[in-house]
């Protein structure tokens, strides 16, 4: 089974709605050629994909959700990533500096930076805690 190509005009074709309008799971699935159950599965696998839900559990996707779905689709079906690899790739795009592993040794500082060493250490610890929180 081949995967349909995404439209060239953007993730959602001209369906008469405002580009900033919310879309149902059926509209998104049809526009991107993805089955609805796949979108529900991706919601479980990608924590950042959280559409709004209304009464009865009806999903409404924001434009940023549609953009994320388009990116997930590209990673999984065009570039051959696994779910885990796609999660890591998306995490890396959000802030590679925050997700980079801290080096074992701090970089050597110039003499005038010696007085800032405690501040730099404190800021690095905050960065590391924020990176760990984003991974959860």
N, CA, C and O atoms as a printed pandas DataFrame, in Angstrom:
     atom_number atom_name residue_name chain_id  residue_number  x_coord  y_coord  z_coord
0              1         N          UNK        A               1    0.850   -1.169    0.000
1              2        CA          UNK        A               1    0.000    0.000    0.000
2              3         C          UNK        A               1    0.893    1.229    0.000
3              4         O          UNK        A               1    1.757    1.371    0.865
4              5         N          UNK        A               2    0.691    2.106   -0.954
5              6        CA          UNK        A               2    1.513    3.302   -1.032
6              7         C          UNK        A               2    0.891    4.419   -0.209
7              8         O          UNK        A               2   -0.321    4.473   -0.003
8              9         N          UNK        A               3    1.752    5.297    0.248
9             10        CA          UNK        A               3    1.312    6.427    1.059
10            11         C          UNK        A               3    1.071    7.596    0.129
11            12         O          UNK        A               3    1.953    7.930   -0.663
12            13         N          UNK        A               4   -0.105    8.241    0.194
13            14        CA          UNK        A               4   -0.377    9.368   -0.702
14            15         C          UNK        A               4    0.556   10.535   -0.429
15            16         O          UNK        A               4    0.984   10.758    0.703
16            17         N          UNK        A               5    0.860   11.269   -1.480
17            18        CA          UNK        A               5    1.694   12.458   -1.353
18            19         C          UNK        A               5    0.926   13.567   -0.650
19            20         O          UNK        A               5   -0.288   13.690   -0.809
20            21         N          UNK        A               6    1.634   14.365    0.119
21            22        CA          UNK        A               6    1.015   15.509    0.774
22            23         C          UNK        A               6    0.791   16.616   -0.246
23            24         O          UNK        A               6    1.580   16.751   -1.181
24            25         N          UNK        A               7   -0.250   17.399   -0.095
25            26        CA          UNK        A               7   -0.502   18.490   -1.035
26            27         C          UNK        A               7    0.645   19.488   -1.040
27            28         O          UNK        A               7    1.289   19.711   -0.014
28            29         N          UNK        A               8    0.896   20.085   -2.193
29            30        CA          UNK        A               8    1.972   21.070   -2.327
30            31         C          UNK        A               8    1.602   22.404   -1.707
31            32         O          UNK        A               8    2.491   23.188   -1.374
32            33         N          UNK        A               9    0.312   22.688   -1.541
33            34        CA          UNK        A               9   -0.125   23.988   -1.057
34            35         C          UNK        A               9   -0.079   24.098    0.449
35            36         O          UNK        A               9   -0.505   25.119    0.990
36            37         N          UNK        A              10    0.407   23.117    1.138
37            38        CA          UNK        A              10    0.440   23.120    2.591
38            39         C          UNK        A              10   -0.250   21.878    3.114
39            40         O          UNK        A              10   -0.738   21.066    2.328
40            41         N          UNK        A              11   -0.299   21.717    4.420
41            42        CA          UNK        A              11   -0.855   20.495    4.968
42            43         C          UNK        A              11   -2.353   20.339    4.751
43            44         O          UNK        A              11   -2.839   19.213    4.648
44            45         N          UNK        A              12   -3.091   21.426    4.678
45            46        CA          UNK        A              12   -4.541   21.338    4.509
46            47         C          UNK        A              12   -4.920   22.029    3.197
47            48         O          UNK        A              12   -4.606   23.203    3.000
48            49         N          UNK        A              13   -5.594   21.305    2.300
49            50        CA          UNK        A              13   -6.012   21.952    1.056
50            51         C          UNK        A              13   -7.095   22.989    1.314
51            52         O          UNK        A              13   -7.655   23.062    2.408
52            53         N          UNK        A              14   -7.378   23.775    0.312
53            54        CA          UNK        A              14   -8.401   24.808    0.433
54            55         C          UNK        A              14   -9.757   24.130    0.578
55            56         O          UNK        A              14  -10.335   23.662   -0.403
56            57         N          UNK        A              15  -10.255   24.081    1.796
57            58        CA          UNK        A              15  -11.535   23.434    2.056
58            59         C          UNK        A              15  -12.610   24.447    2.431
59            60         O          UNK        A              15  -13.667   24.082    2.945
60            61         N          UNK        A              16  -12.335   25.707    2.172
61            62        CA          UNK        A              16  -13.308   26.743    2.467
62            63         C          UNK        A              16  -13.211   27.284    3.878
63            64         O          UNK        A              16  -13.884   28.260    4.212
64            65         N          UNK        A              17  -12.388   26.670    4.712
65            66        CA          UNK        A              17  -12.207   27.138    6.084
66            67         C          UNK        A              17  -11.019   28.085    6.160
67            68         O          UNK        A              17  -10.114   28.056    5.326
68            69         N          UNK        A              18  -11.053   28.904    7.161
69            70        CA          UNK        A              18   -9.928   29.782    7.444
70            71         C          UNK        A              18   -8.721   28.909    7.794
71            72         O          UNK        A              18   -8.887   27.896    8.474
72            73         N          UNK        A              19   -7.511   29.269    7.351
73            74        CA          UNK        A              19   -6.331   28.465    7.685
74            75         C          UNK        A              19   -6.125   28.297    9.188
75            76         O          UNK        A              19   -5.522   27.314    9.620
76            77         N          UNK        A              20   -6.615   29.242    9.991
77            78        CA          UNK        A              20   -6.448   29.155   11.439
78            79         C          UNK        A              20   -7.589   28.383   12.116
79            80         O          UNK        A              20   -7.597   28.242   13.339
80            81         N          UNK        A              21   -8.544   27.886   11.335
81            82        CA          UNK        A              21   -9.694   27.182   11.909
82            83         C          UNK        A              21   -9.289   25.821   12.454
83            84         O          UNK        A              21   -8.338   25.203   11.977
84            85         N          UNK        A              22  -10.018   25.371   13.450
85            86        CA          UNK        A              22   -9.815   24.041   13.992
86            87         C          UNK        A              22  -10.428   23.036   13.019
87            88         O          UNK        A              22  -11.396   23.339   12.322
88            89         N          UNK        A              23   -9.849   21.837   12.985
89            90        CA          UNK        A              23  -10.349   20.803   12.090
90            91         C          UNK        A              23  -10.592   19.521   12.863
91            92         O          UNK        A              23   -9.903   19.225   13.840
92            93         N          UNK        A              24  -11.580   18.768   12.412
93            94        CA          UNK        A              24  -11.897   17.506   13.069
94            95         C          UNK        A              24  -10.888   16.447   12.643
95            96         O          UNK        A              24  -10.118   16.650   11.704
96            97         N          UNK        A              25  -10.902   15.326   13.337
97            98        CA          UNK        A              25   -9.988   14.240   13.007
98            99         C          UNK        A              25  -10.271   13.714   11.604
99           100         O          UNK        A              25   -9.349   13.322   10.889
100          101         N          UNK        A              26  -11.535   13.704   11.211
101          102        CA          UNK        A              26  -11.878   13.244    9.866
102          103         C          UNK        A              26  -11.337   14.159    8.788
103          104         O          UNK        A              26  -10.842   13.691    7.763
104          105         N          UNK        A              27  -11.429   15.462    9.010
105          106        CA          UNK        A              27  -10.911   16.430    8.034
106          107         C          UNK        A              27   -9.397   16.309    7.891
107          108         O          UNK        A              27   -8.868   16.339    6.780
108          109         N          UNK        A              28   -8.710   16.173    9.013
109          110        CA          UNK        A              28   -7.250   16.065    8.970
110          111         C          UNK        A              28   -6.839   14.755    8.313
111          112         O          UNK        A              28   -5.933   14.729    7.480
112          113         N          UNK        A              29   -7.508   13.667    8.690
113          114        CA          UNK        A              29   -7.178   12.365    8.123
114          115         C          UNK        A              29   -7.376   12.359    6.614
115          116         O          UNK        A              29   -6.529   11.856    5.876
116          117         N          UNK        A              30   -8.478   12.909    6.158
117          118        CA          UNK        A              30   -8.767   12.938    4.723
118          119         C          UNK        A              30   -7.771   13.826    3.983
119          120         O          UNK        A              30   -7.283   13.455    2.915
120          121         N          UNK        A              31   -7.468   14.988    4.541
121          122        CA          UNK        A              31   -6.568   15.932    3.877
122          123         C          UNK        A              31   -5.153   15.375    3.749
123          124         O          UNK        A              31   -4.479   15.624    2.749
124          125         N          UNK        A              32   -4.701   14.628    4.743
125          126        CA          UNK        A              32   -3.329   14.129    4.735
126          127         C          UNK        A              32   -3.214   12.681    4.274
127          128         O          UNK        A              32   -2.110   12.151    4.147
128          129         N          UNK        A              33   -4.366   12.036    4.022
129          130        CA          UNK        A              33   -4.321   10.642    3.575
130          131         C          UNK        A              33   -3.878    9.688    4.670
131          132         O          UNK        A              33   -3.179    8.708    4.408
132          133         N          UNK        A              34   -4.286    9.977    5.893
133          134        CA          UNK        A              34   -3.935    9.158    7.053
134          135         C          UNK        A              34   -5.240    8.666    7.665
135          136         O          UNK        A              34   -6.205    9.426    7.747
136          137         N          UNK        A              35   -5.285    7.430    8.087
137          138        CA          UNK        A              35   -6.499    6.914    8.719
138          139         C          UNK        A              35   -6.653    7.496   10.122
139          140         O          UNK        A              35   -5.668    7.819   10.787
140          141         N          UNK        A              36   -7.904    7.622   10.558
141          142        CA          UNK        A              36   -8.182    8.236   11.853
142          143         C          UNK        A              36   -7.559    7.459   13.004
143          144         O          UNK        A              36   -7.067    8.064   13.957
144          145         N          UNK        A              37   -7.571    6.141   12.936
145          146        CA          UNK        A              37   -7.000    5.364   14.043
146          147         C          UNK        A              37   -5.490    5.584   14.157
147          148         O          UNK        A              37   -4.926    5.467   15.245
148          149         N          UNK        A              38   -4.841    5.900   13.042
149          150        CA          UNK        A              38   -3.402    6.193   13.070
150          151         C          UNK        A              38   -3.165    7.504   13.816
151          152         O          UNK        A              38   -2.229    7.610   14.608
152          153         N          UNK        A              39   -4.008    8.494   13.562
153          154        CA          UNK        A              39   -3.883    9.774   14.276
154          155         C          UNK        A              39   -4.079    9.567   15.782
155          156         O          UNK        A              39   -3.352   10.151   16.586
156          157         N          UNK        A              40   -5.047    8.749   16.161
157          158        CA          UNK        A              40   -5.259    8.477   17.593
158          159         C          UNK        A              40   -4.045    7.788   18.200
159          160         O          UNK        A              40   -3.651    8.092   19.326
160          161         N          UNK        A              41   -3.454    6.860   17.456
161          162        CA          UNK        A              41   -2.253    6.164   17.931
162          163         C          UNK        A              41   -1.096    7.144   18.088
163          164         O          UNK        A              41   -0.360    7.090   19.073
164          165         N          UNK        A              42   -0.939    8.036   17.120
165          166        CA          UNK        A              42    0.139    9.022   17.213
166          167         C          UNK        A              42   -0.052    9.922   18.419
167          168         O          UNK        A              42    0.931   10.362   19.014
168          169         N          UNK        A              43   -1.287   10.207   18.793
169          170        CA          UNK        A              43   -1.528   11.017   19.997
170          171         C          UNK        A              43   -0.968   10.317   21.237
171          172         O          UNK        A              43   -0.487   10.975   22.159
172          173         N          UNK        A              44   -1.030    8.994   21.258
173          174        CA          UNK        A              44   -0.474    8.241   22.390
174          175         C          UNK        A              44    1.051    8.234   22.357
175          176         O          UNK        A              44    1.702    8.281   23.401
176          177         N          UNK        A              45    1.611    8.174   21.165
177          178        CA          UNK        A              45    3.055    8.014   21.016
178          179         C          UNK        A              45    3.837    9.325   21.035
179          180         O          UNK        A              45    5.024    9.328   21.362
180          181         N          UNK        A              46    3.196   10.424   20.694
181          182        CA          UNK        A              46    3.854   11.725   20.645
182          183         C          UNK        A              46    3.160   12.651   21.641
183          184         O          UNK        A              46    2.095   13.191   21.341
184          185         N          UNK        A              47    3.748   12.841   22.817
185          186        CA          UNK        A              47    3.094   13.631   23.872
186          187         C          UNK        A              47    2.788   15.073   23.476
187          188         O          UNK        A              47    1.884   15.687   24.043
188          189         N          UNK        A              48    3.517   15.614   22.524
189          190        CA          UNK        A              48    3.262   17.004   22.130
190          191         C          UNK        A              48    2.035   17.135   21.235
191          192         O          UNK        A              48    1.541   18.243   21.029
192          193         N          UNK        A              49    1.541   16.033   20.706
193          194        CA          UNK        A              49    0.347   16.054   19.860
194          195         C          UNK        A              49   -0.875   15.889   20.755
195          196         O          UNK        A              49   -1.256   14.770   21.101
196          197         N          UNK        A              50   -1.478   16.997   21.121
197          198        CA          UNK        A              50   -2.637   16.998   22.011
198          199         C          UNK        A              50   -3.726   17.899   21.444
199          200         O          UNK        A              50   -3.758   19.094   21.739
200          201         N          UNK        A              51   -4.622   17.333   20.629
201          202        CA          UNK        A              51   -5.713   18.165   20.118
202          203         C          UNK        A              51   -6.680   18.512   21.240
203          204         O          UNK        A              51   -6.712   17.859   22.283
204          205         N          UNK        A              52   -7.462   19.549   21.002
205          206        CA          UNK        A              52   -8.514   19.892   21.968
206          207         C          UNK        A              52   -9.592   18.823   21.885
207          208         O          UNK        A              52   -9.890   18.318   20.803
208          209         N          UNK        A              53  -10.171   18.483   23.017
209          210        CA          UNK        A              53  -11.282   17.532   23.005
210          211         C          UNK        A              53  -12.492   18.210   23.616
211          212         O          UNK        A              53  -12.403   18.904   24.629
212          213         N          UNK        A              54  -13.605   17.991   22.981
213          214        CA          UNK        A              54  -14.875   18.560   23.433
214          215         C          UNK        A              54  -15.739   17.450   24.010
215          216         O          UNK        A              54  -15.286   16.317   24.179
216          217         N          UNK        A              55  -16.965   17.783   24.303
217          218        CA          UNK        A              55  -17.912   16.817   24.864
218          219         C          UNK        A              55  -17.971   15.582   23.969
219          220         O          UNK        A              55  -17.984   15.683   22.742
220          221         N          UNK        A              56  -18.007   14.434   24.600
221          222        CA          UNK        A              56  -18.057   13.187   23.852
222          223         C          UNK        A              56  -16.714   12.757   23.304
223          224         O          UNK        A              56  -16.637   11.782   22.556
224          225         N          UNK        A              57  -15.645   13.468   23.663
225          226        CA          UNK        A              57  -14.305   13.100   23.213
226          227         C          UNK        A              57  -13.991   13.507   21.782
227          228         O          UNK        A              57  -13.009   13.028   21.214
228          229         N          UNK        A              58  -14.786   14.365   21.193
229          230        CA          UNK        A              58  -14.555   14.805   19.821
230          231         C          UNK        A              58  -13.288   15.650   19.771
231          232         O          UNK        A              58  -13.109   16.576   20.562
232          233         N          UNK        A              59  -12.404   15.310   18.816
233          234        CA          UNK        A              59  -11.111   15.979   18.703
234          235         C          UNK        A              59  -11.179   17.145   17.725
235          236         O          UNK        A              59  -11.831   17.080   16.683
236          237         N          UNK        A              60  -10.476   18.219   18.101
237          238        CA          UNK        A              60  -10.334   19.373   17.224
238          239         C          UNK        A              60   -8.850   19.710   17.152
239          240         O          UNK        A              60   -8.211   20.010   18.161
240          241         N          UNK        A              61   -8.320   19.653   15.940
241          242        CA          UNK        A              61   -6.902   19.906   15.728
242          243         C          UNK        A              61   -6.673   21.369   15.365
243          244         O          UNK        A              61   -7.319   21.908   14.466
244          245         N          UNK        A              62   -5.745   22.002   16.078
245          246        CA          UNK        A              62   -5.333   23.373   15.787
246          247         C          UNK        A              62   -4.353   23.347   14.614
247          248         O          UNK        A              62   -3.825   22.285   14.284
248          249         N          UNK        A              63   -4.102   24.481   13.984
249          250        CA          UNK        A              63   -3.138   24.505   12.866
250          251         C          UNK        A              63   -1.757   23.967   13.272
251          252         O          UNK        A              63   -1.100   23.295   12.477
252          253         N          UNK        A              64   -1.316   24.257   14.499
253          254        CA          UNK        A              64   -0.006   23.736   14.924
254          255         C          UNK        A              64   -0.033   22.226   15.110
255          256         O          UNK        A              64    0.988   21.563   14.925
256          257         N          UNK        A              65   -1.194   21.670   15.476
257          258        CA          UNK        A              65   -1.334   20.209   15.561
258          259         C          UNK        A              65   -1.216   19.596   14.170
259          260         O          UNK        A              65   -0.561   18.569   13.990
260          261         N          UNK        A              66   -1.853   20.229   13.191
261          262        CA          UNK        A              66   -1.805   19.733   11.810
262          263         C          UNK        A              66   -0.370   19.795   11.291
263          264         O          UNK        A              66    0.083   18.877   10.606
264          265         N          UNK        A              67    0.343   20.865   11.613
265          266        CA          UNK        A              67    1.748   20.981   11.194
266          267         C          UNK        A              67    2.589   19.872   11.832
267          268         O          UNK        A              67    3.466   19.302   11.184
268          269         N          UNK        A              68    2.317   19.573   13.101
269          270        CA          UNK        A              68    3.050   18.504   13.784
270          271         C          UNK        A              68    2.718   17.150   13.160
271          272         O          UNK        A              68    3.613   16.328   12.962
272          273         N          UNK        A              69    1.465   16.912   12.851
273          274        CA          UNK        A              69    1.070   15.655   12.216
274          275         C          UNK        A              69    1.761   15.516   10.864
275          276         O          UNK        A              69    2.223   14.432   10.505
276          277         N          UNK        A              70    1.830   16.608   10.124
277          278        CA          UNK        A              70    2.501   16.585    8.823
278          279         C          UNK        A              70    3.971   16.218    8.993
279          280         O          UNK        A              70    4.513   15.435    8.212
280          281         N          UNK        A              71    4.609   16.778   10.006
281          282        CA          UNK        A              71    6.024   16.476   10.270
282          283         C          UNK        A              71    6.195   15.021   10.702
283          284         O          UNK        A              71    7.123   14.352   10.246
284          285         N          UNK        A              72    5.331   14.529   11.560
285          286        CA          UNK        A              72    5.388   13.124   11.990
286          287         C          UNK        A              72    5.220   12.217   10.781
287          288         O          UNK        A              72    5.962   11.247   10.622
288          289         N          UNK        A              73    4.261   12.523    9.940
289          290        CA          UNK        A              73    4.020   11.733    8.728
290          291         C          UNK        A              73    5.260   11.703    7.845
291          292         O          UNK        A              73    5.639   10.654    7.326
292          293         N          UNK        A              74    5.885   12.862    7.680
293          294        CA          UNK        A              74    7.099   12.939    6.856
294          295         C          UNK        A              74    8.214   12.076    7.442
295          296         O          UNK        A              74    8.872   11.326    6.722
296          297         N          UNK        A              75    8.418   12.189    8.749
297          298        CA          UNK        A              75    9.492   11.426    9.389
298          299         C          UNK        A              75    9.250    9.921    9.285
299          300         O          UNK        A              75   10.170    9.163    8.977
300          301         N          UNK        A              76    8.021    9.492    9.542
301          302        CA          UNK        A              76    7.722    8.064    9.564
302          303         C          UNK        A              76    7.630    7.456    8.170
303          304         O          UNK        A              76    8.165    6.375    7.924
304          305         N          UNK        A              77    6.960    8.142    7.267
305          306        CA          UNK        A              77    6.654    7.535    5.979
306          307         C          UNK        A              77    7.566    7.964    4.843
307          308         O          UNK        A              77    7.722    7.221    3.874
308          309         N          UNK        A              78    8.159    9.115    4.931
309          310        CA          UNK        A              78    9.046    9.581    3.859
310          311         C          UNK        A              78   10.517    9.279    4.178
311          312         O          UNK        A              78   11.288    8.887    3.301
312          313         N          UNK        A              79   10.887    9.469    5.450
313          314        CA          UNK        A              79   12.289    9.305    5.820
314          315         C          UNK        A              79   12.571    7.977    6.514
315          316         O          UNK        A              79   13.731    7.655    6.770
316          317         N          UNK        A              80   11.534    7.203    6.824
317          318        CA          UNK        A              80   11.728    5.869    7.371
318          319         C          UNK        A              80   12.119    5.808    8.838
319          320         O          UNK        A              80   12.708    4.817    9.268
320          321         N          UNK        A              81   11.813    6.829    9.612
321          322        CA          UNK        A              81   12.111    6.815   11.035
322          323         C          UNK        A              81   11.196    5.828   11.747
323          324         O          UNK        A              81   10.087    5.554   11.288
324          325         N          UNK        A              82   11.663    5.301   12.857
325          326        CA          UNK        A              82   10.792    4.557   13.755
326          327         C          UNK        A              82   10.050    5.576   14.619
327          328         O          UNK        A              82   10.366    6.766   14.598
328          329         N          UNK        A              83    9.054    5.099   15.382
329          330        CA          UNK        A              83    8.325    6.012   16.282
330          331         C          UNK        A              83    9.308    6.649   17.251
331          332         O          UNK        A              83    9.283    7.862   17.461
332          333         N          UNK        A              84   10.170    5.834   17.840
333          334        CA          UNK        A              84   11.140    6.345   18.806
334          335         C          UNK        A              84   12.088    7.359   18.149
335          336         O          UNK        A              84   12.383    8.403   18.730
336          337         N          UNK        A              85   12.555    7.049   16.956
337          338        CA          UNK        A              85   13.446    7.960   16.246
338          339         C          UNK        A              85   12.757    9.267   15.884
339          340         O          UNK        A              85   13.364   10.336   15.956
340          341         N          UNK        A              86   11.481    9.180   15.493
341          342        CA          UNK        A              86   10.731   10.397   15.159
342          343         C          UNK        A              86   10.539   11.259   16.403
343          344         O          UNK        A              86   10.636   12.484   16.332
344          345         N          UNK        A              87   10.267   10.624   17.542
345          346        CA          UNK        A              87   10.139   11.392   18.800
346          347         C          UNK        A              87   11.430   12.130   19.099
347          348         O          UNK        A              87   11.409   13.306   19.461
348          349         N          UNK        A              88   12.552   11.443   18.948
349          350        CA          UNK        A              88   13.844   12.074   19.219
350          351         C          UNK        A              88   14.125   13.196   18.232
351          352         O          UNK        A              88   14.646   14.241   18.623
352          353         N          UNK        A              89   13.792   13.003   16.971
353          354        CA          UNK        A              89   14.015   14.044   15.968
354          355         C          UNK        A              89   13.168   15.276   16.273
355          356         O          UNK        A              89   13.642   16.406   16.150
356          357         N          UNK        A              90   11.915   15.057   16.670
357          358        CA          UNK        A              90   11.057   16.193   17.010
358          359         C          UNK        A              90   11.554   16.898   18.261
359          360         O          UNK        A              90   11.504   18.125   18.343
360          361         N          UNK        A              91   12.024   16.148   19.219
361          362        CA          UNK        A              91   12.567   16.741   20.439
362          363         C          UNK        A              91   13.799   17.574   20.113
363          364         O          UNK        A              91   14.000   18.640   20.696
364          365         N          UNK        A              92   14.614   17.099   19.196
365          366        CA          UNK        A              92   15.820   17.821   18.800
366          367         C          UNK        A              92   15.510   19.117   18.096
367          368         O          UNK        A              92   16.271   20.077   18.221
368          369         N          UNK        A              93   14.410   19.180   17.355
369          370        CA          UNK        A              93   14.039   20.405   16.641
370          371         C          UNK        A              93   13.569   21.488   17.585
371          372         O          UNK        A              93   13.694   22.671   17.269
372          373         N          UNK        A              94   13.029   21.118   18.742
373          374        CA          UNK        A              94   12.504   22.104   19.674
374          375         C          UNK        A              94   13.608   22.935   20.300
375          376         O          UNK        A              94   13.382   24.089   20.664
376          377         N          UNK        A              95   14.777   22.376   20.430
377          378        CA          UNK        A              95   15.876   23.128   21.043
378          379         C          UNK        A              95   17.078   22.248   21.207
379          380         O          UNK        A              95   17.252   21.603   22.241
380          381         N          UNK        A              96   17.905   22.217   20.198
381          382        CA          UNK        A              96   19.049   21.330   20.255
382          383         C          UNK        A              96   19.993   21.709   21.384
383          384         O          UNK        A              96   20.647   20.831   21.947
384          385         N          UNK        A              97   20.084   22.966   21.729
385          386        CA          UNK        A              97   20.980   23.358   22.820
386          387         C          UNK        A              97   20.479   22.814   24.147
387          388         O          UNK        A              97   21.279   22.367   24.969
388          389         N          UNK        A              98   19.188   22.843   24.369
389          390        CA          UNK        A              98   18.632   22.352   25.623
390          391         C          UNK        A              98   18.706   20.845   25.702
391          392         O          UNK        A              98   18.786   20.294   26.800
392          393         N          UNK        A              99   18.681   20.150   24.551
393          394        CA          UNK        A              99   18.686   18.700   24.561
394          395         C          UNK        A              99   20.076   18.112   24.431
395          396         O          UNK        A              99   20.249   16.899   24.552
396          397         N          UNK        A             100   21.057   18.943   24.190
397          398        CA          UNK        A             100   22.409   18.436   24.052
398          399         C          UNK        A             100   22.909   17.953   25.400
399          400         O          UNK        A             100   22.650   18.566   26.436
400          401         N          UNK        A             101   23.622   16.854   25.364
401          402        CA          UNK        A             101   24.169   16.318   26.608
402          403         C          UNK        A             101   25.272   17.240   27.099
403          404         O          UNK        A             101   26.110   17.675   26.309
404          405         N          UNK        A             102   25.284   17.544   28.395
405          406        CA          UNK        A             102   26.333   18.417   28.899
406          407         C          UNK        A             102   27.683   17.719   28.804
407          408         O          UNK        A             102   27.779   16.508   29.001
408          409         N          UNK        A             103   28.715   18.482   28.504
409          410        CA          UNK        A             103   30.046   17.894   28.385
410          411         C          UNK        A             103   30.547   17.472   29.755
411          412         O          UNK        A             103   30.121   18.000   30.781
412          413         N          UNK        A             104   31.460   16.510   29.751
413          414        CA          UNK        A             104   31.995   15.985   31.006
414          415         C          UNK        A             104   32.772   17.059   31.758
415          416         O          UNK        A             104   32.717   17.133   32.985
416          417         N          UNK        A             105   33.488   17.880   31.022
417          418        CA          UNK        A             105   34.261   18.954   31.647
418          419         C          UNK        A             105   33.747   20.294   31.139
419          420         O          UNK        A             105   33.461   20.436   29.950
420          421         N          UNK        A             106   33.629   21.265   32.013
421          422        CA          UNK        A             106   33.224   22.581   31.535
422          423         C          UNK        A             106   34.314   23.172   30.650
423          424         O          UNK        A             106   35.498   22.887   30.824
424          425         N          UNK        A             107   33.896   23.994   29.702
425          426        CA          UNK        A             107   34.862   24.635   28.813
426          427         C          UNK        A             107   35.758   25.575   29.622
427          428         O          UNK        A             107   35.281   26.224   30.552
428          429         N          UNK        A             108   37.038   25.657   29.286
429          430        CA          UNK        A             108   37.922   26.563   30.017
430          431         C          UNK        A             108   37.474   28.004   29.828
431          432         O          UNK        A             108   37.031   28.402   28.751
432          433         N          UNK        A             109   37.601   28.778   30.908
433          434        CA          UNK        A             109   37.149   30.167   30.863
434          435         C          UNK        A             109   38.340   31.107   30.810
435          436         O          UNK        A             109   39.413   30.814   31.337
436          437         N          UNK        A             110   38.128   32.224   30.172
437          438        CA          UNK        A             110   39.152   33.263   30.138
438          439         C          UNK        A             110   39.297   33.836   31.545
439          440         O          UNK        A             110   38.379   33.697   32.353
440          441         N          UNK        A             111   40.436   34.481   31.865
441          442        CA          UNK        A             111   40.655   34.996   33.217
442          443         C          UNK        A             111   39.535   35.915   33.713
443          444         O          UNK        A             111   39.190   35.869   34.893
444          445         N          UNK        A             112   38.957   36.752   32.834
445          446        CA          UNK        A             112   37.919   37.663   33.309
446          447         C          UNK        A             112   36.600   36.926   33.564
447          448         O          UNK        A             112   35.701   37.479   34.198
448          449         N          UNK        A             113   36.475   35.689   33.082
449          450        CA          UNK        A             113   35.268   34.917   33.316
450          451         C          UNK        A             113   35.338   34.098   34.610
451          452         O          UNK        A             113   34.344   33.487   35.003
452          453         N          UNK        A             114   36.476   34.077   35.265
453          454        CA          UNK        A             114   36.639   33.291   36.487
454          455         C          UNK        A             114   35.660   33.723   37.568
455          456         O          UNK        A             114   35.157   32.883   38.315
456          457         N          UNK        A             115   35.381   35.017   37.663
457          458        CA          UNK        A             115   34.469   35.487   38.702
458          459         C          UNK        A             115   33.028   35.070   38.408
459          460         O          UNK        A             115   32.195   35.054   39.315
460          461         N          UNK        A             116   32.725   34.735   37.167
461          462        CA          UNK        A             116   31.374   34.328   36.789
462          463         C          UNK        A             116   31.188   32.813   36.886
463          464         O          UNK        A             116   30.100   32.311   36.603
464          465         N          UNK        A             117   32.223   32.081   37.277
465          466        CA          UNK        A             117   32.160   30.621   37.309
466          467         C          UNK        A             117   30.985   30.087   38.135
467          468         O          UNK        A             117   30.293   29.189   37.656
468          469         N          UNK        A             118   30.718   30.590   39.357
469          470        CA          UNK        A             118   29.577   30.058   40.102
470          471         C          UNK        A             118   28.239   30.305   39.392
471          472         O          UNK        A             118   27.348   29.456   39.425
472          473         N          UNK        A             119   28.109   31.453   38.763
473          474        CA          UNK        A             119   26.882   31.761   38.036
474          475         C          UNK        A             119   26.718   30.831   36.833
475          476         O          UNK        A             119   25.620   30.344   36.563
476          477         N          UNK        A             120   27.811   30.588   36.115
477          478        CA          UNK        A             120   27.762   29.703   34.962
478          479         C          UNK        A             120   27.364   28.295   35.403
479          480         O          UNK        A             120   26.542   27.652   34.750
480          481         N          UNK        A             121   27.932   27.819   36.491
481          482        CA          UNK        A             121   27.599   26.495   37.021
482          483         C          UNK        A             121   26.125   26.423   37.398
483          484         O          UNK        A             121   25.451   25.439   37.095
484          485         N          UNK        A             122   25.635   27.444   38.046
485          486        CA          UNK        A             122   24.226   27.490   38.442
486          487         C          UNK        A             122   23.317   27.485   37.214
487          488         O          UNK        A             122   22.329   26.752   37.181
488          489         N          UNK        A             123   23.639   28.290   36.211
489          490        CA          UNK        A             123   22.836   28.346   34.993
490          491         C          UNK        A             123   22.868   27.014   34.238
491          492         O          UNK        A             123   21.860   26.593   33.671
492          493         N          UNK        A             124   24.031   26.356   34.233
493          494        CA          UNK        A             124   24.119   25.050   33.577
494          495         C          UNK        A             124   23.252   24.018   34.301
495          496         O          UNK        A             124   22.656   23.155   33.658
496          497         N          UNK        A             125   23.178   24.100   35.627
497          498        CA          UNK        A             125   22.332   23.155   36.351
498          499         C          UNK        A             125   20.851   23.393   36.052
499          500         O          UNK        A             125   20.071   22.444   35.969
500          501         N          UNK        A             126   20.468   24.656   35.893
501          502        CA          UNK        A             126   19.087   24.970   35.510
502          503         C          UNK        A             126   18.797   24.420   34.119
503          504         O          UNK        A             126   17.747   23.821   33.889
504          505         N          UNK        A             127   19.730   24.624   33.193
505          506        CA          UNK        A             127   19.556   24.110   31.831
506          507         C          UNK        A             127   19.382   22.594   31.837
507          508         O          UNK        A             127   18.522   22.065   31.134
508          509         N          UNK        A             128   20.188   21.901   32.621
509          510        CA          UNK        A             128   20.115   20.442   32.675
510          511         C          UNK        A             128   18.778   19.978   33.255
511          512         O          UNK        A             128   18.195   19.004   32.779
512          513         N          UNK        A             129   18.292   20.682   34.292
513          514        CA          UNK        A             129   16.987   20.320   34.873
514          515         C          UNK        A             129   15.852   20.577   33.886
515          516         O          UNK        A             129   14.909   19.789   33.807
516          517         N          UNK        A             130   15.936   21.668   33.139
517          518        CA          UNK        A             130   14.909   21.947   32.133
518          519         C          UNK        A             130   14.930   20.908   31.016
519          520         O          UNK        A             130   13.876   20.471   30.554
520          521         N          UNK        A             131   16.120   20.514   30.585
521          522        CA          UNK        A             131   16.218   19.490   29.533
522          523         C          UNK        A             131   15.637   18.177   30.031
523          524         O          UNK        A             131   14.942   17.489   29.283
524          525         N          UNK        A             132   15.907   17.818   31.279
525          526        CA          UNK        A             132   15.339   16.589   31.839
526          527         C          UNK        A             132   13.828   16.664   31.939
527          528         O          UNK        A             132   13.138   15.674   31.699
528          529         N          UNK        A             133   13.312   17.828   32.289
529          530        CA          UNK        A             133   11.850   18.002   32.394
530          531         C          UNK        A             133   11.192   17.886   31.032
531          532         O          UNK        A             133   10.092   17.343   30.929
532          533         N          UNK        A             134   11.830   18.379   29.989
533          534        CA          UNK        A             134   11.264   18.287   28.649
534          535         C          UNK        A             134   11.225   16.854   28.153
535          536         O          UNK        A             134   10.370   16.509   27.338
536          537         N          UNK        A             135   12.123   16.024   28.622
537          538        CA          UNK        A             135   12.161   14.624   28.184
538          539         C          UNK        A             135   11.070   13.801   28.843
539          540         O          UNK        A             135   10.723   12.731   28.344
540          541         N          UNK        A             136   10.524   14.274   29.948
541          542        CA          UNK        A             136    9.493   13.500   30.660
542          543         C          UNK        A             136    8.191   13.531   29.970
543          544         O          UNK        A             136    7.227   12.930   30.443
